[in-house]
Amino acid sequence: MTNKLVVFYSATGNTARAARTLAEDIGADIAELVPAEPYTAADLDWNDPNSRVSVEHRDRSMRPALANDPSIDGYDEIFLGYPLWWETAPRLVRTWLEGHDFSGKKLTTFATSSMSVRGANGVQLHDSAPSADWVDGHRVTPNASTKELRA
């Protein structure tokens, strides 16, 4: 039997809901990625080119600090959830990935988005955790039913 962990970042609660459902359904532990500087509503305004998320998106080298650092020690299988921002994970997800050695660990992504369809499979994150055994992830809509999330 493998030890499973669901790690997630959720800006508005949609990814948190999906993460909790997944963790409960597969009997996994769960851990939330918390930014050291919480995102405000203004920070999350992707229509504003000067908002925090817009600036982070343009500067691919940015790695926002985390207030916590969930450990992957003792886990064989990790599920990583995040909202899709411009068809990719928020930069703080890379902060966490790059801080760990995923050798010998299976890593599967899941992403929430109402519009984006690309980016949920996690391919764009492979360079941040090159030693992981990556499994293509899935996208779920923010208003997905519990039945859809479990599937």
N, C-alpha and C positions, 0 to 999 in steps of 0.2 A: 504494500500500500504506500502511495506517495503522500508526502506532506504538502499541502496546498496553501497558498497565500494569495489573497486578492489585495492588490495595492491600487489606490485610485487617487486622482485629483478631480475635484468637482467645484466649479465656479458658482453654479446656480442651483445645485442639488440634483440635477438630472443624472449625472454620472454616479453620484452617491447612491441613488435609488437602484440603479442597475447593479452596482457593485454589491450592495447588501443582498439583493435577490440572488445574484450569482453565488456569493459566499455561502448563503444559507442553503442553496440548492445542492452545492457540491461538497458541503461540509468543510469549508476552508476558513482559515483565520483571515482577518481583514485589517487593513491599515490604510489610513488616509494621509496623503501628502499634503502638508500644510505650508503655504508660503510664509517666509519670515515676515514679509510685508504683505498683509492681506490685500486682495484686489478690491477696490471700490467699484461702484456702478460706473463711475466716470472712467476708471482704469479699463473696464471691460467694453467700453464703447468702440467697437471696431470700425464704426463710421468716422470716427475722429482720427485723423492721421497723426495727431500728437498724443493720443491715449497710450497708456502703458502697454497694452497688448499690441497696438500697432507698431510702437517703437521696438518691442521685443521681436515682433515678426520680421521687421526689416533687418535687424541685426542678428543674424543667425549664430553669432558667437556668444550671445548673452546666455547666462546661466543664473537665473534668479535663485537667491538663497532660500533654503528650506528651514522652517522652524523645527522640523523633526527629520529623522532619517530612518525609516522602517528597515529593519534588518531582514536579510534573506537567509541568514544562517539557519540551517535545519530544514529548509524547504527545498523540495525537488521540482515543484511545479508552481509557477507564478503567473497570475493573470493581472495585467496592467490596464487600468481603465482611465480614460481621459476624454474631455470634450474636444471636438475637432475645431481648431482655429486655423482658418485658411488651409484646410485639408491636411493638417498635421497636428501633432501634439503640442500643447503649450511648452515653452522652453524649460519650465521648471521640471517637467518630466525627464528631460535630458540631464538636468542637474542630478536627479536621483539615480538614473541609470548609470551615469558615468562614475558614480561613487561606489559601485559594487562590481564584484567579479561574478559573472553569471556562468562560469564554467560548470558543465554538467547539469545545468538547470534548464528546464523547458519554460519558455516565456511566450505567452499568448496575450495579444492585445484585444481590447474592446473599446469602442468609442461611441460617444453620443453626439448626434447632430440632427437638426431638423432639415438641413439642406445639403451639406457636403456628403458625398458618397465615397470619395477617395480618402485615404489616410488611416482608415480604421484597421487595415491589415498590418500596420506597424512597420512596413518595409522601410519607410523613411527614417526609422529609429535604429536600424540595425548597426549603423556605425557608432552609436553610443553604447552599445553592449554587444560587441562583436563575438564574444565567447559564448553567448546564449544559444540555445537550441531553439530558434524562432519558429513559432507556429502562426500561420496567418490568422489574424483576428477578424472580428466582425463589427459592423456598425449597427447601432440601435437608435431608434428615434426617441426623443425625450418623452413622448406620450405613449410609449410602448406598454402594452398590458403585461402583467406579471407572467402570463402564459407565454407571450412572445419573448420576454426576457429569458425565461427558463429554457426555451427552445434554443 
